[in-house]
């Protein structure tokens, strides 16, 4: 059991590192969009991303889990990008 917990801890640290990396890139995208007057929310892009994740999952259950997690990540990314705008939109 302890070895499983250690493995989960290692994976969680890697997920944290990757999430921080993703948020840094999301901030750059937010700057790009703000500078060009582009909207933060791109529903077509987000749905393409979700569909791709589901399609590449090893099982339907993993696809569902990936979708749930990605929807939260996308929401957090949008919030970050909105905060970068003077009007918050």
N, C-alpha and C positions, 0 to 999 in steps of 0.2 A: 504494500500500500504506500509506503513512504517513497518508493521509487516512482510511483505514478504521480504523487503530489509534486515531487521534484521536477518531473517532466512537464506537468501542467504549469508550474512556476516558470520554467524556462520558456515555454511557449507563450505565456502571458507577457513576459518581458519582451519577447520578439514582437508580439502584437502591439505592445505599447510603442516600441521603437518605430514600427511601420506606421502606426497611426500618427505619430508626431511627424514623420516624413510626409505622409499624405496631407496633413493639415498645412504644412509649410508650402507644399505645391498648390493646395487649394487657395491659400492666401495670394500666391502669385497669380493664379487664375482670376481671383477677385479683383486684383489690381488691374489686370488686363481688361476685364469686363467693365470696370468702373471708368477706366480711361477712354473707353470707346462707346460708353453709353449702352452697353449690352445688359440685358436682364440677368439677374443672379440665377433665377430658376429656369432650367431648360428641361421640361418634362420629357421631351422626346429622347434626349441624351440619357436621362436617368433611367427611363424604361428600357432603353437599349442595354444599358449597363446591367440592370437587373436580369433581363432575359439572357444575357450572355453568361452571367454567373450561374443561373439555374441550369442552363444547357450544359455547362462544363462540370457541374457537380457529379460526384460519383454515385449518388443516390438521390431520389426525390426528397428524402428527409434532409440531406445535406444542402440541397438546393433551396429548400424552404428556410433553413437556418441561415444560409448565406444571404438570402433576400431580406430577412428580418434584420440582420446585422447591418447590411448595406443601406437599408432605408434609414436607419438611425445615423450612420456615418454621413450619408448625403444630407440629412437634415442639419447635422452639426456643421457640415461644410457650408451649407447655405447661410446658416446663422453667422458664421465667421465672415463670410463675404459681405453680408448685409451690414455688419458692424463697421466694415471698412469704408462705407459710403456716408457722406455727410448727412443724407436724409434717411439713412437706415433702411433703404429699400432695395 
